[in-house]
Amino acid sequence: KDSVAGEGLVIEMRKDKSAYGWTGKWTVPDLLAEQVGEAGCHAIAPKLRPGRFRKGQRVFKPGDICELMFVNKGVVSVAEGVLRERVLVQGDYYGSIGVLLAEQRTTEATAEEETEMLFLSGRDIFELVNSGHYELSHSLLFADAGAPKERLHRAHGVAKLLTGGDVHPDAIHDAGKRVPQTQTEEGKKRIEQWKASFKIDEEEDERQRLMKTFPVGSALRGLMKTLKKAEVTVSDPVSVATQYSRIPVKTARALLKVPWLKDSSKYAVAEVLARCKMRSFALGAKVMDPTTEKAHIYLVSRGTFRGVLAHKTHTETRVLKRKEVFGLVGFAPPPSAGVCLL
């Protein structure tokens, strides 16, 4: 039985279905479910080995063989050095790179409260991959993307060999030697598909990282639809924003010289440009109707504009020329104003 609850996919196991006679519910991590799919998760579930730990009990120690471990309930702390501790909660999993490289543990983990763990051995992982669940090797790489580059590179190579489908799990465990691979056409095709999928995911991760250059709500974020556009937007945001808003280059240059923008960062300037709208008016045309239009900041790009400002005791006529700004204070023009371009 399975259900999609608020926390994601939940798979219920019975003793007769589990290789270890385990009865219970497995809350599948969202990342694993997304990468492997529901069918892959159902294939994994019967191979999970349960383990229950009391508060303060050691989950694993240095020298233990690496297994992929899922926190199904409770909290586990992993000492990853003298000054670094990693806390794992329900839905987290740990040890993916170590499993691929058939390593021994170099860290120690302790249960911080009553905890239920589920373990998946390296042999079972390799058998799942060789039985057709090639996406599992892909998922393991993304589960620990923060690992050192050298380890990720070696793990990537192992995952690639497994994806080809021509390497027996025992060969991976044998002393870490370079494993020869039979280059079947089917294996080559799977590897090419895997590499393409891996590249897409890597590019999306990098695009998301670049998008964090700008705050939530930034107009520039909407321009970063692909990794290439994101890279260009971060490196030259002013040019990208100018093209997006379709403002003439001369007008944009004039805007950059106004006192309140000339000393701003390129990202702040680009944000202004991305939100600008260009409007032109014939001689004598009404630029703004204060009774219907929302408050904006208006910059005169070209020409001369006359506005009539109504005060409680008198009216004031103001003439604005090129590069002059109106409506900046409080972002709201006074009543009966009539000045505009951008």
N, C-alpha and C positions, 0 to 999 in steps of 0.2 A: 504494500500500500504506500502511496505517496500523496503528498498534498503540497500546494504552493501557498505557504502561510505568509504573514507579513515579513518574516525574516528570510524568506526564500524557499528553496526546495527542501522538503523534509521527507526522508525515506524511512519506512518502518520495516524492521527485520524480524524474522522468526527463526527459531533454533534450527529448523529443518532446511532453511535457506542459507544460513551462515556457515562458512567453513570452520568457524570457531564456536559454533553453538550460541551465538550472541543474539539476545532478544532486546530490542530497544529501538529508539528513533535516532536517526542521524540527520542533524541540521547541516545541510551541504553548504560550504562556503560559496558566496555569490560568485567570486572570481572563477572557481573551479566549475561551477554549474554553467557559467557563461562560456568558458573555453571548451569544456568537454561535452556539454550537452546532457540532457536528461538520460539518454540511453547509456552514455558513458558512465554517469554517476551510478546507475543501476548495476552496471557491470562491476564497479569498484566495491559497492556496499557489501557483497557476500565475502569479500576478501579482507575486510577490516577486522583487526584483532582488538578487542576491548581491554581496557586497563583502568582500574579505579585506585585513586590515591587519596590518602588522608592529608590534612593540612600539615605542611612541613615535611612531607615524605618526598624523597628524591625520585624524579621521573626518569632521568637518565644521567649518566656520569661520563667523564672523558674516557675514551677507549671503547665505548659501546658502538656497535655497528649502527650506522645511520639508517633510520627508517623515516618515512613520511608520517608525521603525527598530526592529528586533528584534535583541537580542544572542543569536545562535544558539550562539556558542562564545566563550569568553574574557571579558575584563573591559574596560570602557570608563569613563573618568572624564569628567564634564561639569563645566566651570567655570561655575558659575551666579552669579558675582560674585567680588569680591576675596577674601572670607573663606569662601565656601561652595563645596563640591565635592560632586557627586553621583556615586556609583559604581554602575554598571550591570553586572549579571552575567547569565549564561545564564538565559533565561526572562523578563528584563525587556524592556519596550519604552518608547519615548520619543518625544515630539513630537506627541502626539495633539491637543492644543488648537491648536498652531501649524498643523497640517494643516487642521483645520476652518476656521480663520480665514485660510488661504492667506497666512501670514506668512513673513517671512525669519528666518533664525536670528539670534539675538542673543548666543548662547553659542558656546563651542568645546569639542569633544570629542576625546579622545586615547585610543588603544588602549594599555592597560597591559601587554598581552602579545599573543601571536599570537591574533588575533580574527577571527571570521566574523560579519558583519552581514547582515541581510536588510532591504531597503528596500521600502516600499509608498508610491507617490506619491499625492498628493492627488487627482489625476484618476482614478486607479484606485479609490480609496476611494469617490469620488462615484458612479462607474459601478457599483460593487458595490451601493451603497445603492439607486441608481435601478433596478437589475435585480431588486430584491426583498429584499435583505439589509438591511432597515431597522434591525435590531438592532445593526448595526455602528456606526452613529452614536451609539447609546445607550452602547455599550461604550467608545467613545473618551472620553466625558465622565468616566466613572468611573476611567479609567486615570490621569488627572491631576487628581484631585479637590482636590489641595492648591494648585492654581493660584489667583492673585488672583481675587476675586469678579467684578471687572469683566470679565476675560477669560472666565471661566466663563459669565457671563451672555450675552456675545456668542456664544460657542461653542454655548451651549444654543439660541439663536435659529437659528443655521445648521443645527444638527442637526434642529431641529423642521421647518424648511423642507424639508430633504432627506427626512425621514420622510414628509412629505406626498406625495412622489413626483412633484411637478409642477414642479420646478426643475431645469434642466439644469446640469451641473457648471460649464460655462463662465460661467454667470451669477454663480456664487459668486466666481469669480476676478476679475471685472471691478470693480476699484477699490473693493471693499468697500461698494458702494452697497446701499441697502435693496432687496431683491429682491421684486418683486410675485409673488404666488402665486395660481394658479388654484384656487379652492375647490371641487374636485370632491367628491362625496359619499364616494367611496372614499378620497380623501386625508384628508378630515376624520375618517373612521373610524379610519384608521391613526394619525393624530395623537393622537386621544383614547386609543387603546390604548397608544401610546408614553408619553403623559403619565401614565397610570395606572401603568404599569410603572416609570417613572422615580420616581414618588412613593413607591411601595412600597420600592424600593431605597434611596431617601434616608432613609425612616423607619427601615429596618432598620439602616442605618449609624449613625443617631443613637441608636437603642436600644442598639446594641453599645457606643457611646461612653459612654452613661450607665451601662451595666452595670459599666464599669471603675471607677465610683465605689466599688464594694464589692470586697473581695478575692475571689480564687478560693476556692470552698467556702462562700461566704456564703449563708445561707438566704434572704436578700433577693433575690439574683439570680434565684432560681426564681420569684419573684413578678412579674418584669418580662417578661411574655409579649408585650406590645404596647408601642408607643412611648408611648401615653397612660398605661399603668400604670407604665412606667419613669419618666416625668416626675413622676408623683404620688409614687412611692416615693422618689425623690431629694429632692423638696421637703418631704415630710412622712412620713418613714420610720416614725415612732413610731405614727401612726394606722394606716398600712397593716399594720404588723406586729401591732398589737392586733386588727385585724379578722381577719387571717389565723389567728392563734392562738385566736381566739374567747374571749379573756379578757375578763371584764366590765370596763367602763371604770373603775369604782371600784378594782378590783383592780390594774389597770395603773397607775393614779395612785399607789396605795400602793407599788407596786414601784419607781416612779421616785424615791421619797423615801428609799429605804434608803441608808445611808452609802456603800456601795461602788458605787452607780449614779448618785446625784444630781449628781455633778460630771462624769459621763462625757459624751461627745459624743452627739448624737442618733442617730448611726449605730450606736454601740456599744449604746445602750439598745434601739434597734430590733432589733438582732441578738439580744439576750437575749430580748426579747418574742416574736420570731418562732420561737424554739426552745422556748418555755415550753409546758407541758401542764398543764391545769387538772384537778385531781382532788379530789373531795369524799369525806368519810368520816363514817359514823354514829358516835355515841357508843360508845366501847369497841372500834371496829374496828381491826384491825391495819393500820398505815400502810405499813410496809416490812418485807420479809423479807431480811435481810442475806445469807442463804445463796443466794438466787436472783436478786436484783435487782442491776443494774449501778450503779456509783457515779453519783450526781447531786448537784446543789446543790438544796436544798429551802428554800423560803421559805413561812412561815406567812402566809396571806392573811387568814384569819378563824378564830377559835376558839383553843383551847389544846391543845397536844400534849405528851405525856410520853414520853420516851425513856430506855431503860436502856442505859448504855454499860458494856461489860465491859473491865476492865483486867487486867493480869497478877495484881495483888495484891488488887484490890477492884472493886466495881461502883459506878457513879455514875448517879443519876437526874437527868435534866435536863428542865426544863419550858420549852417554847418558846411564846411568845405572838405576836400579830400583828406583822408586819414583821421578825421575827427569822429568821436564816438558819442553816442547818445544812449541813455537808459542804463548806464553801467552801475550807478549808485542804486542799490536795492533791487537791481534787475527789473525795474518797473518804470516805464515812462510816466511823467505827470499827466493829468487829465488834459484833453484837448490838444495833445501833441501831434505833430505832423511831420516827422522826419524819418528817413529810412534809406538803406540800400541792402545791407546784408542782415 
